[in-house]
Structures are given as structure tokens and as C-alpha cells.
């Protein structure tokens, strides 16, 4: 069994210039969304977001191991 079956959701960091980086994989969509919320918050609830020039996306991993584009 491969890892995409166990963690079918991925978190993608997308920069304004179009570059995309996979940050992590999660077992559920809600787990991936919580990771995005932590990343957007900069790791601490009281601090402002640190990366205003990037966005974080949640995508389902396709059967072939790649997410949607």
C-alpha cells in the first residue's frame, strides 16, 4: 500500500510567481485545513501572518500520486 492511499490530502504552498511546493500530506481534509490555518497564522495565534506573498491550498491526491492543478 502506498502513502497516497493513507494520506490522500496534500497541502500546497503556492507563491505569487506561480511556484508550488508540497508542504505535507494528511489523512483527512479537516486535518489538512487545520495545517493551512496554522501556516497562515504564522504558528502563533497572536502573531500576524508572516507570508503575505503566498497562499496555501488543500488538494486531494489523485490515484497516480499527483494532486489536481
N, C-alpha and C positions, 0 to 999 in steps of 0.2 A: 504494500500500500504506500503510495507516495504522499508527500507532505501537503500537496494541494487538496487532497481529499480530507485531511484532518484540519486544515486551516484554509477554508475556501474564500476568505475575505482578506483583501490586502489594503494597506494604507499607502497612498502615493503622495509624495511631495511634488507639487508642480510649481515651477518658478515662472515668473512673468515672461521670461525669454523662451518658454516652451519646454525647457529641460524637465524631465520627470525622473524621480528616484523612488524605488520601493523602500518604505521605511520599515514595514513589518507586515506579518500575516497574523490573522486572528481566526478563532474558531467560529465566532458569531459576528453578525453585523453590528450588534449593540456593543460588543467588546471593541471592535474597530472604531466605532463612533466615539467611544469614551477616550480612546487613544488620541483621536483627532482633537477632541476638546482639550485634553491635557497639553498637546503640542501647541494649539492656538493660544492657550493661556500662558505659555512660556514656562510651564512646570509648576508655577505657584499661583494660587488664586488671587493674591494681592498684587502681583506684578503685571504690567501691561504686556500685550503680545510683543514678541521680540522679532518676528519675521513678517513684516507687513508686505514684503515683496513676493511672498509665496502663498500657496493655498494647499490644503490637504484634502485629499479625496478618498472615499471608500469605494472600492471596486470588488466585484465578485471575480474570483479566478476561474477562467474558462477550463474546460476539460483538458485542453492541450497544455495547461500550465501558464497561460498568459491571460492577463486581465483585459477588460474592454478598453478601447481607446476612444 
